[in-house]
Amino acid sequence: MESFPKFAWRRKGGESDPDFIPTFISNRPSNRWVMCHSEVIFSDFQLWTAWEASVRRFERKTALARTIDAEFLRYLAGTNHVSEAFSRAGVDTDSNDGWLIYLPEAGFDEIEGVIQLTEVHNSDVNTIAVSLLDLLGCEIDESTRTPNVAGLNQLGIQDFTEPVDFEILAISHIHYADLQT
């Protein structure tokens, strides 16, 4: 499986910025760029699952959110409510770290019912990510982020047993969003 285009980041200064989200929204090249909470990403497979569900909903014109980034966050958060999705899976002005994610373009083969992925990683995506993070006063965070129970709780996943399979719980949570509709 191809790596999902994601970039862990942290603030350079560590201080809260009330203009952080508006600056991101007004300077990102498209709504295919989304910011996620630092603890809610567990695997590439989780991201591809949320991406595919979002793209499929948009292609079928059954999306609950108006934009692909909001639909993607809605699936990550396992909810029907877009505002709840942003509070569970998004960032806020006090976030000192997180994920910058690029949602790749896709086509839909109506005969086969299959999503056709276009190019995922290219130098443009990497250049845009670094530039956008720099504009926001952030930098790429090379440290490893380990899945944890706090991330599950952040997404609203409360009932699970030890040992925890973070990826399976996160993917099940994505599919739960469709069971609610």
C-alpha positions in Angstrom: 0.0 0.0 0.0 1.2 3.4 -0.9 2.0 5.8 1.9 -0.7 8.5 2.4 0.5 12.1 1.9 0.8 13.3 5.4 3.2 15.6 7.2 3.6 15.6 11.0 4.2 19.2 12.2 5.0 21.2 15.3 5.0 24.9 16.0 8.3 26.6 16.0 7.5 29.0 18.8 4.9 26.9 20.7 2.6 29.8 21.3 -1.1 29.9 20.6 -2.1 31.9 17.5 -5.7 33.0 17.0 -5.1 33.5 13.3 -3.7 29.9 12.9 -6.8 28.3 11.3 -7.9 31.3 9.3 -4.3 31.7 7.9 -4.3 28.0 7.0 -7.7 28.1 5.3 -7.0 31.3 3.3 -3.5 30.1 2.1 -4.0 26.4 1.4 -4.2 25.7 -2.4 -7.5 23.9 -2.1 -9.8 22.1 0.3 -7.8 18.9 -0.4 -5.4 20.1 2.3 -6.6 19.4 5.9 -5.2 19.7 9.4 -5.7 16.9 11.8 -5.2 16.5 15.6 -1.8 15.1 16.5 -3.1 11.9 18.1 -5.9 10.7 15.8 -3.8 9.2 12.9 -2.9 5.6 13.5 -2.0 4.2 10.1 -1.9 4.8 6.3 -4.6 2.2 6.0 -6.9 4.3 8.3 -6.3 7.4 6.1 -6.9 5.5 2.9 -10.1 4.1 4.3 -11.4 7.6 5.3 -10.2 9.0 2.0 -12.0 6.3 -0.1 -15.2 6.7 1.9 -15.1 10.5 1.4 -14.4 10.3 -2.3 -17.1 7.7 -2.9 -19.7 9.9 -1.1 -18.7 12.9 -3.2 -18.8 11.0 -6.4 -22.3 9.7 -5.6 -23.4 13.1 -4.4 -24.4 11.8 -1.0 -21.7 13.6 1.1 -23.0 15.0 4.3 -20.3 17.8 4.3 -20.0 20.5 1.7 -16.3 20.0 1.1 -14.0 17.0 0.8 -11.8 18.0 3.8 -14.8 18.2 6.1 -16.2 14.9 4.8 -12.7 13.3 5.4 -12.6 14.6 9.0 -16.2 13.4 9.5 -15.2 9.9 8.5 -12.0 10.0 10.7 -14.2 11.1 13.6 -16.8 8.4 13.0 -19.7 10.9 13.1 -22.5 12.4 11.0 -22.0 15.8 12.6 -19.4 18.0 10.8 -18.9 20.3 13.8 -18.2 17.3 16.0 -15.8 16.0 13.4 -13.8 19.2 13.6 -13.6 19.1 17.4 -12.6 15.4 17.5 -10.2 15.2 14.6 -9.3 18.8 13.7 -6.9 21.2 15.2 -7.5 24.5 17.1 -5.6 27.7 17.7 -3.9 26.2 20.7 -2.6 23.1 18.9 1.2 22.9 19.0 1.4 19.9 16.8 -0.7 17.9 14.4 -0.8 16.5 10.9 -1.1 18.3 7.6 -2.8 15.9 5.1 -3.2 16.1 1.4 -6.3 14.3 0.0 -5.2 13.1 -3.4 -7.4 13.6 -6.5 -9.4 10.7 -7.8 -11.6 9.7 -10.6 -14.5 7.3 -10.4 -15.1 4.5 -12.9 -18.9 4.3 -13.0 -19.0 1.0 -14.9 -16.6 -0.8 -12.5 -17.7 1.3 -9.4 -14.0 1.7 -8.6 -12.1 4.8 -7.5 -9.1 5.5 -9.7 -6.3 7.2 -7.7 -4.2 9.9 -9.5 -0.6 10.6 -8.5 -0.2 10.7 -4.8 3.3 11.8 -3.9 5.1 14.3 -5.9 7.5 17.1 -5.4 4.7 19.7 -5.6 2.9 18.2 -2.7 6.0 18.1 -0.5 7.0 21.7 -1.5 3.5 23.0 -0.8 3.4 21.3 2.6 6.8 22.7 3.7 5.8 26.2 2.4 2.4 26.2 4.0 3.8 25.0 7.4 6.5 27.6 7.3 3.9 30.3 6.6 2.0 29.0 9.7 5.1 29.2 11.9 5.4 25.4 11.9 8.0 22.9 10.8 8.0 19.2 9.8 8.3 17.0 12.9 10.6 14.1 12.2 9.9 12.4 15.6 7.9 9.2 15.6 4.3 9.5 16.8 3.1 6.4 18.6 -0.6 5.5 18.6 -2.1 5.8 22.0 -5.3 5.5 24.0 -5.6 9.3 24.2 -6.0 9.3 20.4 -8.8 6.8 20.6 -10.5 8.9 23.2 -10.0 12.1 21.2 -12.0 10.4 18.3 -14.8 9.4 20.7 -13.8 5.7 20.9 -14.4 4.8 24.5 -15.2 1.1 24.8 -12.4 -1.2 23.9 -10.5 -4.0 25.5 -6.7 -4.5 26.0 -4.6 -5.2 24.1 -5.7 -2.4 21.7 -5.4 -2.8 18.0 -5.4 0.9 17.1 -5.7 0.4 13.4 -8.7 -1.9 13.5 -10.5 0.3 16.0 -9.9 3.4 14.0 -11.1 1.8 10.7 -14.2 0.4 12.4 -14.9 3.9 13.7 -14.7 5.2 10.1 -17.3 2.7 9.0 -19.4 3.6 12.0 -20.0 7.0 10.4 -21.9 5.3 7.6 -24.0 3.2 9.9 -25.3 6.3 11.5 -26.7 7.7 8.2 
